[in-house]
Amino acid sequence: MARVLNTIGLIVGIVALALQFGLTIPASMEAGRSLIASIIFYFSFFTILTNLGAVLAHAAALTGWPAAFAHPAMHGGVAVAISVVALVYWALLSSIWEPQGLFLLCDVLLHYATPAIFVLWWLLAGRDGSLSLRHVAVWLLYPIAYAAYVLVRAPIAGEVPYPFLDATISGWTSVFVTIFGIAILFTMIGILALAADRMAARRRTARQRT
């Protein structure tokens, strides 16, 4: 079952990322960006980066490569991050963004399908009982670094990937409150992941004793 989920997750993730790339780059260039700027724009989305991480984690679980994504702590971190992708999209973006056609397909795949597949795989086979609170703190560095990148890039590029990070629309106070809220959400899901991982460790210990 684990290999089936990894294989499905890998295929769905690659297809979704490739399709989104094929849709985003031409649309971005039509909007006036250069090819390089369009590629940077594509990779400036937390959703894209996190789904790429999920694809690499699926690949590592199947083949052992890339080695950095084969570690249980990385699997836990990706599970947390991609859960945040789904929740933030549902809570903050789904009501204001109404994609059509292939864009809608990409949205469903990247925001709902890939998170569901990855988290299900992680719960069934990705946990090994090795996680600690230290890992939760390390995982939090990812969204913090991403937020810093977006805010530094904003005045240079004149754009942000998500409207809730646009200080020209909602003001800096709202932006920082939103970032803080997402960080709290990330931490809470990280703690839930830690609890789930420890349950796996207890079950493994119980099986060894019996």
C-alpha positions as CSV (number, residue, x, y, z in Angstrom):
1,M,0.0,0.0,0.0
2,A,2.8,2.4,0.9
3,R,4.5,1.9,-2.5
4,V,1.2,2.4,-4.3
5,L,0.6,5.7,-2.5
6,N,4.2,6.8,-3.2
7,T,3.8,6.0,-6.8
8,I,0.4,7.7,-7.2
9,G,1.7,10.7,-5.3
10,L,4.8,10.9,-7.4
11,I,2.9,10.7,-10.7
12,V,0.1,13.1,-9.6
13,G,2.6,15.6,-8.2
14,I,4.8,15.6,-11.3
15,V,1.8,15.9,-13.6
16,A,0.3,18.8,-11.6
17,L,3.5,20.7,-11.3
18,A,4.3,20.3,-15.0
19,L,0.8,21.3,-16.1
20,Q,0.9,24.3,-13.8
21,F,4.3,25.3,-15.2
22,G,2.9,24.9,-18.8
23,L,0.0,27.2,-17.9
24,T,1.8,29.7,-15.8
25,I,4.7,30.6,-18.0
26,P,2.8,31.6,-21.1
27,A,0.2,33.5,-19.1
28,S,3.0,35.2,-17.1
29,M,4.8,36.2,-20.3
30,E,1.6,37.6,-21.8
31,A,1.3,39.7,-18.7
32,G,4.6,41.3,-19.5
33,R,7.2,39.3,-17.6
34,S,10.3,37.9,-19.3
35,L,10.9,34.1,-19.4
36,I,13.3,34.2,-16.5
37,A,11.0,36.5,-14.5
38,S,8.1,34.1,-15.3
39,I,10.1,31.1,-14.0
40,I,11.0,32.9,-10.8
41,F,7.3,33.9,-10.4
42,Y,6.3,30.2,-10.8
43,F,8.8,29.1,-8.1
44,S,7.7,32.0,-5.8
45,F,4.6,30.2,-4.7
46,F,4.7,28.2,-1.4
47,T,2.3,25.7,-3.0
48,I,4.7,25.0,-5.8
49,L,7.8,24.7,-3.6
50,T,6.0,22.4,-1.1
51,N,4.5,20.2,-3.8
52,L,8.0,19.9,-5.3
53,G,9.2,18.8,-1.8
54,A,6.4,16.2,-1.7
55,V,7.4,14.9,-5.2
56,L,11.1,14.5,-4.0
57,A,10.0,12.8,-0.8
58,H,7.9,10.3,-2.7
59,A,10.8,9.7,-5.0
60,A,13.1,9.2,-2.1
61,A,10.7,6.8,-0.4
62,L,10.6,4.7,-3.6
63,T,14.3,4.9,-4.7
64,G,16.3,6.4,-1.8
65,W,17.1,9.4,-4.0
66,P,17.5,12.3,-3.3
67,A,19.0,11.2,0.0
68,A,18.1,14.5,1.8
69,F,14.4,13.7,1.3
70,A,14.6,10.1,2.5
71,H,15.0,11.1,6.1
72,P,11.9,10.6,8.4
73,A,12.3,14.2,9.7
74,M,12.0,15.5,6.2
75,H,8.9,13.4,5.6
76,G,7.3,14.8,8.7
77,G,8.2,18.3,7.7
78,V,6.7,17.9,4.2
79,A,3.6,16.4,5.7
80,V,3.2,19.4,7.9
81,A,3.9,21.9,5.2
82,I,1.6,20.4,2.6
83,S,-1.2,20.2,5.2
84,V,-0.7,24.0,5.7
85,V,-0.9,24.4,1.9
86,A,-4.4,22.8,1.8
87,L,-5.7,24.6,4.9
88,V,-4.5,28.1,4.0
89,Y,-5.8,27.7,0.4
90,W,-9.2,26.6,1.7
91,A,-9.4,29.3,4.4
92,L,-7.8,32.3,2.6
93,L,-7.8,31.8,-1.2
94,S,-10.5,29.4,-2.3
95,S,-13.3,32.1,-1.9
96,I,-11.5,34.8,-3.9
97,W,-9.9,32.7,-6.6
98,E,-12.2,31.0,-9.2
99,P,-10.0,29.2,-11.7
100,Q,-11.5,27.5,-14.7
101,G,-10.6,24.6,-17.0
102,L,-7.0,23.3,-16.6
103,F,-6.2,26.0,-14.0
104,L,-9.0,24.5,-11.9
105,L,-7.6,21.0,-12.3
106,C,-4.2,22.2,-11.2
107,D,-5.7,23.9,-8.2
108,V,-7.5,20.7,-7.1
109,L,-4.4,18.6,-7.7
110,L,-1.9,20.9,-6.0
111,H,-4.0,22.1,-3.0
112,Y,-6.1,19.0,-2.2
113,A,-5.1,15.8,-4.0
114,T,-1.4,15.9,-3.4
115,P,-1.7,16.9,0.3
116,A,-4.3,14.1,0.9
117,I,-2.1,11.5,-0.8
118,F,1.1,12.5,1.0
119,V,-0.4,12.8,4.5
120,L,-2.2,9.5,4.1
121,W,1.1,7.8,3.1
122,W,2.9,9.5,5.9
123,L,0.3,8.3,8.5
124,L,0.4,4.8,7.2
125,A,4.1,4.3,6.5
126,G,6.2,7.4,6.9
127,R,6.3,7.6,10.7
128,D,9.0,5.9,12.6
129,G,8.8,7.5,16.1
130,S,12.1,9.5,15.8
131,L,10.6,13.0,15.8
132,S,11.0,15.5,18.6
133,L,10.0,19.1,19.5
134,R,13.4,20.1,17.9
135,H,12.1,19.0,14.6
136,V,8.9,21.1,14.9
137,A,11.1,24.2,15.5
138,V,13.3,23.3,12.5
139,W,10.2,22.8,10.3
140,L,9.0,26.3,11.2
141,L,12.1,27.8,9.6
142,Y,10.7,27.0,6.2
143,P,7.6,29.2,6.3
144,I,9.6,31.9,8.1
145,A,12.3,31.9,5.4
146,Y,9.6,31.9,2.7
147,A,7.8,34.9,4.2
148,A,11.1,36.8,4.4
149,Y,11.9,36.0,0.8
150,V,8.4,37.2,-0.3
151,L,8.7,40.5,1.6
152,V,12.2,41.2,0.4
153,R,11.3,40.4,-3.2
154,A,8.1,42.4,-3.1
155,P,9.5,45.9,-3.6
156,I,12.0,44.6,-6.2
157,A,9.6,42.6,-8.3
158,G,6.6,44.9,-7.6
159,E,4.4,41.9,-6.8
160,V,3.7,39.2,-4.2
161,P,2.4,35.6,-4.9
162,Y,-0.5,35.8,-2.5
163,P,-2.8,38.8,-1.8
164,F,-2.7,38.3,2.0
165,L,1.0,39.1,1.8
166,D,0.5,42.4,-0.1
167,A,1.0,45.3,2.2
168,T,-0.2,47.8,-0.5
169,I,-3.6,46.2,-0.2
170,S,-4.1,45.4,3.4
171,G,-1.3,47.2,5.2
172,W,1.8,45.9,7.0
173,T,-0.1,45.1,10.2
174,S,-2.5,42.8,8.5
175,V,0.4,41.1,6.6
176,F,2.4,40.4,9.8
177,V,-0.7,39.3,11.7
178,T,-1.4,36.8,8.8
179,I,2.2,35.6,8.8
180,F,2.1,35.1,12.6
181,G,-1.2,33.3,12.3
182,I,0.2,30.9,9.6
183,A,3.3,30.3,11.8
184,I,1.0,29.4,14.7
185,L,-1.0,27.0,12.4
186,F,2.3,25.5,11.2
187,T,3.4,24.9,14.8
188,M,0.1,23.4,15.8
189,I,0.1,21.0,12.9
190,G,3.7,20.2,13.6
191,I,2.8,19.3,17.2
192,L,0.0,17.1,15.9
193,A,2.5,15.4,13.6
194,L,4.8,14.8,16.5
195,A,2.0,13.3,18.5
196,A,1.1,11.0,15.6
197,D,4.8,10.0,15.2
198,R,5.0,9.1,18.9
199,M,1.9,7.0,18.6
200,A,3.8,5.0,15.9
201,A,6.7,4.6,18.3
202,R,4.5,3.3,21.1
203,R,2.9,0.8,18.8
204,R,6.2,-0.4,17.5
205,T,7.4,-0.9,21.1
206,A,4.2,-2.7,22.0
207,R,4.7,-5.1,19.1
208,Q,8.3,-5.8,20.1
209,R,7.3,-6.6,23.6
210,T,4.6,-9.1,22.4
